[in-house]
């Protein structure tokens, strides 16, 4: 089995925001146990900024991007050195792999990344993946490593994604404020009601919360990967998840695995704009599997370029996402026109069906 395990900053730091050895020792011991059992393991770990702060004599996390990237550059080798040292005590060789969103968007980089990780796993090496914080500004500003972990799970063809957090799983309400909240043990489909329950960011030390865990589990489900959201402090949580024992909230995979290209379109890139369509166009896209034509476009929002990812919206709700063959300004000039009325040389499709993902 190929297992991807993700742990966030708040789960490996103390209340002062500094890397906590006890947490690293526990995690490494469990990863080594799964490794010894014959499984191939990839760790996605946050914490570069947390590891860099004390090295620079800083206590509070700054807000400006340049300083954050500098701190990450200092902290990443320190974090990796500590992981490698602890894992080596268990006879496990670790390797560092730094990725950016471009590694999932561009086909050649995607293939190179997949080949490298596959070779490391064949060599019985445990890759430790982090987003390249020194250049990937979106991750530091807005994101976290949960989505990265889900994309890595797809990249390596994982069987299981384990998302370790500060709570035992997803609850029906916030257990910090609602005594009646209960653990959700199994999720068959991630829907809007569950996303509302998940809420926002978790702690000041980490950039992700339960909402990002659930979003990552949703990506995994679309990739055909079972996901488990479990408590990082729970004894034996990783092996329990691997062996199918109760380990938190299980998100079951969808029956159909989304191809890698469509996974990029749906999840690896943010939306650069929105295309508003009528109900006839929605039916053609969702029920008949057709491409989006200019005739079905009723409006354009945003300022996107050709080949940018955009959401497709009907009745105020996004129901699909795809790559636009028109820029926003070009599309505004042809919106509503039939194919025969398009200017010479204009693409016949706004979004080709091969570049379109219908969202549930």
TORRO-788997 format. One record per residue (C-alpha): x, y, z; residue number from 1; residue in three letters. Coordinates in Angstrom, 3 decimals, always signed. Example, Ala and Ser with C-alpha at 12.3 -4.5 7.8 and 13.67 -1.06 7.14 Angstrom:
<rs>
{{+12.300, -4.500, +7.800}, 1, ALA}
{{+13.670, -1.060, +7.140}, 2, SER}
</rs>
This chain:
<rs>
{{+0.000, +0.000, +0.000}, 1, UNK}
{{+1.138, +3.552, -0.747}, 2, UNK}
{{+0.311, +5.886, +2.139}, 3, UNK}
{{+0.572, +9.677, +2.193}, 4, UNK}
{{+0.592, +11.219, +5.671}, 5, UNK}
{{+0.178, +14.946, +6.212}, 6, UNK}
{{+0.885, +16.803, +9.440}, 7, UNK}
{{+0.465, +20.521, +10.025}, 8, UNK}
{{+2.458, +23.107, +11.906}, 9, UNK}
{{+0.153, +23.219, +14.926}, 10, UNK}
{{+0.545, +19.455, +15.450}, 11, UNK}
{{+4.340, +19.565, +15.656}, 12, UNK}
{{+4.822, +22.802, +17.619}, 13, UNK}
{{+4.352, +23.825, +21.239}, 14, UNK}
{{+2.328, +26.759, +22.556}, 15, UNK}
{{+5.233, +29.103, +21.804}, 16, UNK}
{{+5.142, +28.017, +18.174}, 17, UNK}
{{+8.485, +26.192, +18.293}, 18, UNK}
{{+9.060, +22.691, +16.889}, 19, UNK}
{{+8.285, +20.099, +19.555}, 20, UNK}
{{+10.574, +17.078, +19.616}, 21, UNK}
{{+8.030, +14.850, +21.370}, 22, UNK}
{{+5.605, +15.275, +18.479}, 23, UNK}
{{+8.298, +14.558, +15.884}, 24, UNK}
{{+9.457, +11.467, +17.774}, 25, UNK}
{{+5.907, +10.078, +17.932}, 26, UNK}
{{+5.254, +10.730, +14.254}, 27, UNK}
{{+8.570, +9.265, +13.121}, 28, UNK}
{{+8.026, +6.137, +15.220}, 29, UNK}
{{+4.618, +5.531, +13.627}, 30, UNK}
{{+5.871, +6.211, +10.107}, 31, UNK}
{{+8.726, +3.773, +10.663}, 32, UNK}
{{+6.296, +1.133, +11.926}, 33, UNK}
{{+4.188, +1.429, +8.787}, 34, UNK}
{{+7.355, +1.403, +6.682}, 35, UNK}
{{+8.585, -1.792, +8.367}, 36, UNK}
{{+5.220, -3.409, +7.676}, 37, UNK}
{{+6.092, -3.203, +3.978}, 38, UNK}
{{+4.071, -0.153, +3.008}, 39, UNK}
{{+5.503, +2.752, +1.020}, 40, UNK}
{{+5.144, +6.037, +2.879}, 41, UNK}
{{+5.270, +9.710, +1.885}, 42, UNK}
{{+5.167, +12.440, +4.535}, 43, UNK}
{{+3.875, +15.920, +3.734}, 44, UNK}
{{+4.966, +18.202, +6.550}, 45, UNK}
{{+4.473, +21.864, +7.278}, 46, UNK}
{{+6.630, +23.684, +9.808}, 47, UNK}
{{+9.417, +25.427, +7.875}, 48, UNK}
{{+8.448, +28.857, +9.164}, 49, UNK}
{{+8.013, +27.582, +12.729}, 50, UNK}
{{+11.483, +25.995, +12.550}, 51, UNK}
{{+13.018, +29.212, +11.236}, 52, UNK}
{{+11.604, +31.648, +13.776}, 53, UNK}
{{+13.717, +30.617, +16.829}, 54, UNK}
{{+16.838, +30.291, +14.668}, 55, UNK}
{{+16.473, +33.983, +13.869}, 56, UNK}
{{+15.596, +34.955, +17.431}, 57, UNK}
{{+12.022, +35.779, +16.461}, 58, UNK}
{{+8.958, +34.906, +18.524}, 59, UNK}
{{+6.029, +36.290, +16.535}, 60, UNK}
{{+5.173, +35.271, +12.990}, 61, UNK}
{{+5.498, +38.365, +10.741}, 62, UNK}
{{+2.911, +39.169, +8.118}, 63, UNK}
{{+4.964, +40.413, +5.170}, 64, UNK}
{{+5.651, +37.899, +2.425}, 65, UNK}
{{+9.357, +38.597, +1.935}, 66, UNK}
{{+10.170, +37.977, +5.587}, 67, UNK}
{{+8.052, +34.828, +5.694}, 68, UNK}
{{+9.877, +33.419, +2.683}, 69, UNK}
{{+13.249, +34.249, +4.270}, 70, UNK}
{{+12.229, +32.537, +7.513}, 71, UNK}
{{+11.056, +29.477, +5.579}, 72, UNK}
{{+14.416, +29.325, +3.788}, 73, UNK}
{{+16.155, +29.225, +7.177}, 74, UNK}
{{+13.729, +26.773, +8.753}, 75, UNK}
{{+13.269, +24.190, +5.995}, 76, UNK}
{{+16.766, +22.605, +6.221}, 77, UNK}
{{+16.558, +22.617, +10.020}, 78, UNK}
{{+13.214, +20.837, +9.967}, 79, UNK}
{{+14.443, +18.336, +7.396}, 80, UNK}
{{+17.638, +17.674, +9.354}, 81, UNK}
{{+15.606, +16.842, +12.463}, 82, UNK}
{{+13.250, +14.513, +10.607}, 83, UNK}
{{+16.140, +12.725, +8.902}, 84, UNK}
{{+18.003, +12.251, +12.188}, 85, UNK}
{{+14.988, +10.786, +14.003}, 86, UNK}
{{+13.968, +8.499, +11.151}, 87, UNK}
{{+17.525, +7.221, +10.786}, 88, UNK}
{{+17.303, +5.901, +14.346}, 89, UNK}
{{+14.557, +3.614, +13.032}, 90, UNK}
{{+16.620, +2.564, +10.032}, 91, UNK}
{{+14.604, +4.693, +7.602}, 92, UNK}
{{+16.270, +6.918, +4.985}, 93, UNK}
{{+14.490, +10.208, +4.347}, 94, UNK}
{{+14.585, +12.478, +1.304}, 95, UNK}
{{+13.467, +16.064, +0.843}, 96, UNK}
{{+11.103, +16.956, -2.015}, 97, UNK}
{{+9.963, +20.575, -2.460}, 98, UNK}
{{+7.038, +21.224, -4.788}, 99, UNK}
{{+5.058, +24.189, -6.093}, 100, UNK}
{{+1.627, +24.340, -7.767}, 101, UNK}
{{+3.392, +24.584, -11.135}, 102, UNK}
{{+4.649, +21.040, -10.639}, 103, UNK}
{{+1.035, +19.865, -10.882}, 104, UNK}
{{-0.117, +22.268, -13.582}, 105, UNK}
{{+2.602, +21.663, -16.185}, 106, UNK}
{{+2.577, +18.187, -17.667}, 107, UNK}
{{+6.347, +17.755, -17.975}, 108, UNK}
{{+6.980, +18.798, -14.369}, 109, UNK}
{{+4.131, +16.578, -13.204}, 110, UNK}
{{+5.684, +13.570, -14.920}, 111, UNK}
{{+9.160, +14.361, -13.572}, 112, UNK}
{{+7.785, +14.715, -10.050}, 113, UNK}
{{+5.895, +11.448, -10.322}, 114, UNK}
{{+8.958, +9.617, -11.619}, 115, UNK}
{{+11.196, +10.960, -8.859}, 116, UNK}
{{+8.789, +10.067, -6.071}, 117, UNK}
{{+8.158, +6.619, -7.549}, 118, UNK}
{{+11.885, +5.924, -7.720}, 119, UNK}
{{+12.398, +7.051, -4.126}, 120, UNK}
{{+9.632, +4.711, -2.972}, 121, UNK}
{{+11.119, +1.859, -4.994}, 122, UNK}
{{+14.395, +2.464, -3.147}, 123, UNK}
{{+12.510, +2.219, +0.191}, 124, UNK}
{{+13.184, +5.889, +0.911}, 125, UNK}
{{+10.629, +7.956, +2.804}, 126, UNK}
{{+10.112, +11.243, +0.899}, 127, UNK}
{{+9.296, +14.288, +3.015}, 128, UNK}
{{+7.365, +16.781, +0.917}, 129, UNK}
{{+6.727, +20.442, +1.565}, 130, UNK}
{{+5.560, +23.263, -0.611}, 131, UNK}
{{+8.539, +25.374, -1.662}, 132, UNK}
{{+7.649, +28.283, +0.616}, 133, UNK}
{{+10.560, +30.411, -0.585}, 134, UNK}
{{+8.959, +30.800, -4.021}, 135, UNK}
{{+5.334, +29.615, -3.656}, 136, UNK}
{{+3.775, +32.794, -2.304}, 137, UNK}
{{+0.168, +31.605, -2.610}, 138, UNK}
{{+0.777, +28.840, -0.065}, 139, UNK}
{{+2.175, +31.229, +2.535}, 140, UNK}
{{-0.447, +33.887, +1.974}, 141, UNK}
{{-3.608, +31.826, +1.736}, 142, UNK}
{{-3.093, +28.107, +1.799}, 143, UNK}
{{-1.698, +25.162, +3.621}, 144, UNK}
{{-0.268, +21.745, +2.841}, 145, UNK}
{{-3.554, +19.859, +2.989}, 146, UNK}
{{-4.327, +20.416, -0.684}, 147, UNK}
{{-0.700, +19.637, -1.539}, 148, UNK}
{{-0.969, +16.315, +0.300}, 149, UNK}
{{-4.097, +15.379, -1.626}, 150, UNK}
{{-2.419, +16.222, -4.933}, 151, UNK}
{{+0.656, +14.218, -3.916}, 152, UNK}
{{-1.618, +11.269, -3.117}, 153, UNK}
{{-2.888, +11.421, -6.688}, 154, UNK}
{{+0.628, +11.923, -8.041}, 155, UNK}
{{+2.000, +8.750, -6.442}, 156, UNK}
{{-1.149, +6.663, -6.928}, 157, UNK}
{{-1.704, +6.363, -3.187}, 158, UNK}
{{-4.189, +4.003, -1.594}, 159, UNK}
{{-4.609, +6.096, +1.536}, 160, UNK}
{{-4.254, +9.731, +2.632}, 161, UNK}
{{-3.946, +10.359, +6.379}, 162, UNK}
{{-4.543, +13.965, +7.436}, 163, UNK}
{{-3.314, +14.470, +10.999}, 164, UNK}
{{-4.773, +17.355, +12.950}, 165, UNK}
{{-5.400, +18.601, +16.494}, 166, UNK}
{{-8.795, +16.914, +16.887}, 167, UNK}
{{-9.796, +13.241, +16.520}, 168, UNK}
{{-11.669, +13.971, +13.280}, 169, UNK}
{{-14.607, +15.932, +11.908}, 170, UNK}
{{-17.426, +16.612, +14.355}, 171, UNK}
{{-21.089, +17.492, +13.801}, 172, UNK}
{{-20.286, +20.866, +15.414}, 173, UNK}
{{-17.285, +22.582, +16.979}, 174, UNK}
{{-16.577, +20.457, +20.087}, 175, UNK}
{{-14.884, +23.438, +21.725}, 176, UNK}
{{-18.234, +25.226, +21.899}, 177, UNK}
{{-20.883, +22.496, +21.641}, 178, UNK}
{{-21.020, +19.672, +24.169}, 179, UNK}
{{-23.469, +17.783, +21.984}, 180, UNK}
{{-20.983, +17.579, +19.090}, 181, UNK}
{{-20.190, +14.021, +18.008}, 182, UNK}
{{-17.517, +12.518, +15.791}, 183, UNK}
{{-18.500, +11.795, +12.196}, 184, UNK}
{{-16.968, +8.360, +11.615}, 185, UNK}
{{-17.623, +7.964, +7.886}, 186, UNK}
{{-18.363, +10.293, +4.974}, 187, UNK}
{{-19.560, +8.892, +1.669}, 188, UNK}
{{-19.774, +12.224, -0.176}, 189, UNK}
{{-18.465, +15.669, +0.780}, 190, UNK}
{{-21.338, +18.120, +0.330}, 191, UNK}
{{-22.102, +21.725, +1.211}, 192, UNK}
{{-23.615, +20.790, +4.574}, 193, UNK}
{{-20.399, +19.072, +5.662}, 194, UNK}
{{-18.294, +21.958, +4.371}, 195, UNK}
{{-20.378, +24.339, +6.472}, 196, UNK}
{{-19.817, +22.151, +9.553}, 197, UNK}
{{-16.044, +22.145, +8.941}, 198, UNK}
{{-15.812, +25.923, +9.408}, 199, UNK}
{{-12.612, +27.947, +9.053}, 200, UNK}
{{-8.971, +27.972, +10.163}, 201, UNK}
{{-7.995, +26.024, +13.237}, 202, UNK}
{{-5.203, +27.769, +15.158}, 203, UNK}
{{-2.985, +30.807, +14.948}, 204, UNK}
{{+0.071, +28.578, +14.546}, 205, UNK}
{{-1.238, +26.756, +11.462}, 206, UNK}
{{-2.722, +28.085, +8.251}, 207, UNK}
{{-5.199, +25.235, +7.785}, 208, UNK}
{{-8.235, +24.134, +9.724}, 209, UNK}
{{-10.833, +21.397, +9.458}, 210, UNK}
{{-12.256, +23.037, +6.333}, 211, UNK}
{{-8.956, +22.555, +4.518}, 212, UNK}
{{-8.750, +18.944, +5.753}, 213, UNK}
{{-12.193, +18.241, +4.361}, 214, UNK}
{{-11.321, +19.957, +1.074}, 215, UNK}
{{-8.198, +17.794, +0.808}, 216, UNK}
{{-10.204, +14.662, +1.567}, 217, UNK}
{{-12.597, +15.681, -1.205}, 218, UNK}
{{-9.700, +15.936, -3.675}, 219, UNK}
{{-8.512, +12.519, -2.529}, 220, UNK}
{{-11.986, +11.061, -2.996}, 221, UNK}
{{-12.060, +12.364, -6.551}, 222, UNK}
{{-8.675, +10.704, -7.041}, 223, UNK}
{{-10.000, +7.342, -5.883}, 224, UNK}
{{-8.040, +7.576, -2.616}, 225, UNK}
{{-9.482, +6.769, +0.797}, 226, UNK}
{{-8.811, +9.558, +3.294}, 227, UNK}
{{-8.704, +9.543, +7.089}, 228, UNK}
{{-8.805, +12.698, +9.206}, 229, UNK}
{{-7.352, +11.774, +12.587}, 230, UNK}
{{-5.782, +13.193, +15.717}, 231, UNK}
{{-2.022, +13.598, +15.563}, 232, UNK}
{{-1.724, +12.876, +19.295}, 233, UNK}
{{-3.750, +9.648, +19.146}, 234, UNK}
{{-1.472, +6.641, +19.799}, 235, UNK}
{{-0.959, +4.485, +16.719}, 236, UNK}
{{-3.215, +6.624, +14.548}, 237, UNK}
{{-1.251, +6.102, +11.319}, 238, UNK}
{{-1.101, +2.294, +11.561}, 239, UNK}
{{-4.743, +2.189, +12.644}, 240, UNK}
{{-5.690, +4.126, +9.507}, 241, UNK}
{{-3.575, +1.825, +7.334}, 242, UNK}
{{-5.101, -1.315, +8.788}, 243, UNK}
{{-8.674, -0.023, +8.643}, 244, UNK}
{{-9.259, +0.363, +12.376}, 245, UNK}
{{-11.101, +3.318, +13.872}, 246, UNK}
{{-8.771, +6.293, +13.533}, 247, UNK}
{{-11.032, +9.311, +13.083}, 248, UNK}
{{-13.222, +10.355, +10.184}, 249, UNK}
{{-13.005, +8.207, +7.051}, 250, UNK}
{{-13.860, +9.821, +3.720}, 251, UNK}
{{-14.600, +7.115, +1.187}, 252, UNK}
{{-13.304, +7.419, -2.397}, 253, UNK}
{{-15.583, +7.961, -5.363}, 254, UNK}
{{-16.177, +5.036, -7.684}, 255, UNK}
{{-14.570, +6.835, -10.630}, 256, UNK}
{{-11.035, +8.216, -10.423}, 257, UNK}
{{-10.680, +11.647, -11.996}, 258, UNK}
{{-7.903, +11.736, -14.658}, 259, UNK}
{{-4.850, +13.756, -13.662}, 260, UNK}
{{-5.464, +16.529, -16.182}, 261, UNK}
{{-8.996, +17.102, -14.950}, 262, UNK}
{{-7.822, +16.939, -11.347}, 263, UNK}
{{-5.424, +19.824, -12.111}, 264, UNK}
{{-8.251, +21.813, -13.609}, 265, UNK}
{{-10.610, +21.152, -10.710}, 266, UNK}
{{-8.264, +21.529, -7.769}, 267, UNK}
{{-4.652, +22.474, -8.544}, 268, UNK}
{{-5.436, +25.961, -9.791}, 269, UNK}
{{-7.620, +28.710, -8.413}, 270, UNK}
{{-10.338, +30.269, -10.529}, 271, UNK}
{{-9.369, +33.373, -12.524}, 272, UNK}
{{-12.962, +34.361, -13.297}, 273, UNK}
{{-16.517, +33.202, -13.856}, 274, UNK}
{{-18.599, +32.533, -16.949}, 275, UNK}
{{-22.362, +32.860, -16.518}, 276, UNK}
{{-24.483, +30.527, -18.646}, 277, UNK}
{{-28.149, +29.745, -19.148}, 278, UNK}
{{-29.944, +26.588, -18.075}, 279, UNK}
{{-29.778, +25.157, -21.585}, 280, UNK}
{{-25.990, +25.379, -21.541}, 281, UNK}
{{-25.866, +23.814, -18.087}, 282, UNK}
{{-27.926, +20.852, -19.277}, 283, UNK}
{{-25.699, +20.441, -22.342}, 284, UNK}
{{-22.565, +20.400, -20.183}, 285, UNK}
{{-23.812, +18.225, -17.323}, 286, UNK}
{{-26.242, +15.804, -18.925}, 287, UNK}
{{-24.956, +15.583, -22.484}, 288, UNK}
{{-21.201, +15.987, -21.968}, 289, UNK}
{{-20.885, +18.780, -24.523}, 290, UNK}
{{-18.471, +21.685, -24.820}, 291, UNK}
{{-19.457, +25.220, -23.822}, 292, UNK}
{{-20.194, +27.384, -26.864}, 293, UNK}
{{-20.365, +31.202, -27.056}, 294, UNK}
{{-24.117, +30.999, -27.672}, 295, UNK}
{{-24.680, +29.709, -24.142}, 296, UNK}
{{-22.710, +32.492, -22.429}, 297, UNK}
{{-24.800, +35.166, -20.704}, 298, UNK}
{{-22.104, +37.063, -18.845}, 299, UNK}
{{-18.428, +37.214, -17.873}, 300, UNK}
{{-16.909, +38.099, -14.504}, 301, UNK}
{{-13.235, +38.799, -13.872}, 302, UNK}
{{-10.259, +39.571, -16.080}, 303, UNK}
{{-8.843, +36.244, -17.184}, 304, UNK}
{{-6.603, +35.249, -20.069}, 305, UNK}
{{-6.777, +32.436, -22.599}, 306, UNK}
{{-6.249, +29.008, -21.022}, 307, UNK}
{{-6.957, +30.336, -17.518}, 308, UNK}
{{-9.179, +28.224, -15.240}, 309, UNK}
{{-12.668, +29.664, -14.771}, 310, UNK}
{{-15.838, +28.639, -12.981}, 311, UNK}
{{-19.010, +28.058, -14.980}, 312, UNK}
{{-22.061, +29.432, -13.182}, 313, UNK}
{{-25.821, +29.020, -13.677}, 314, UNK}
{{-28.500, +30.480, -11.419}, 315, UNK}
{{-25.809, +31.938, -9.170}, 316, UNK}
{{-24.058, +28.630, -8.450}, 317, UNK}
{{-20.797, +27.278, -9.868}, 318, UNK}
{{-21.393, +23.814, -11.297}, 319, UNK}
{{-18.280, +23.299, -13.450}, 320, UNK}
{{-14.734, +24.476, -13.931}, 321, UNK}
{{-12.624, +24.532, -17.051}, 322, UNK}
{{-9.936, +26.181, -19.148}, 323, UNK}
{{-11.236, +29.060, -21.258}, 324, UNK}
{{-10.127, +29.335, -24.889}, 325, UNK}
{{-11.090, +33.013, -24.791}, 326, UNK}
{{-9.814, +35.868, -22.660}, 327, UNK}
{{-12.450, +37.726, -20.656}, 328, UNK}
{{-12.474, +40.673, -23.056}, 329, UNK}
{{-12.681, +38.402, -26.108}, 330, UNK}
{{-15.509, +36.405, -24.587}, 331, UNK}
{{-17.532, +39.493, -23.740}, 332, UNK}
{{-17.450, +40.488, -27.412}, 333, UNK}
{{-18.858, +37.128, -28.629}, 334, UNK}
{{-21.114, +36.119, -25.725}, 335, UNK}
{{-24.471, +34.861, -26.962}, 336, UNK}
{{-23.416, +34.515, -30.606}, 337, UNK}
{{-24.057, +31.377, -32.604}, 338, UNK}
{{-21.079, +29.589, -34.138}, 339, UNK}
{{-21.903, +30.832, -37.665}, 340, UNK}
{{-21.798, +34.440, -36.427}, 341, UNK}
{{-18.346, +34.277, -34.805}, 342, UNK}
{{-15.485, +36.331, -36.272}, 343, UNK}
{{-13.100, +34.422, -38.515}, 344, UNK}
{{-10.467, +32.537, -36.548}, 345, UNK}
{{-12.431, +32.553, -33.289}, 346, UNK}
{{-12.530, +29.262, -31.353}, 347, UNK}
{{-15.848, +27.473, -31.718}, 348, UNK}
{{-15.756, +26.358, -28.068}, 349, UNK}
{{-15.347, +28.591, -25.046}, 350, UNK}
{{-14.413, +25.527, -22.988}, 351, UNK}
{{-13.856, +22.210, -24.721}, 352, UNK}
{{-15.347, +19.205, -22.942}, 353, UNK}
{{-11.846, +17.718, -22.536}, 354, UNK}
{{-10.932, +20.816, -20.501}, 355, UNK}
{{-14.102, +20.822, -18.397}, 356, UNK}
{{-14.878, +19.244, -15.015}, 357, UNK}
{{-18.473, +19.071, -13.804}, 358, UNK}
{{-18.539, +19.597, -10.042}, 359, UNK}
{{-20.943, +17.715, -7.741}, 360, UNK}
</rs>
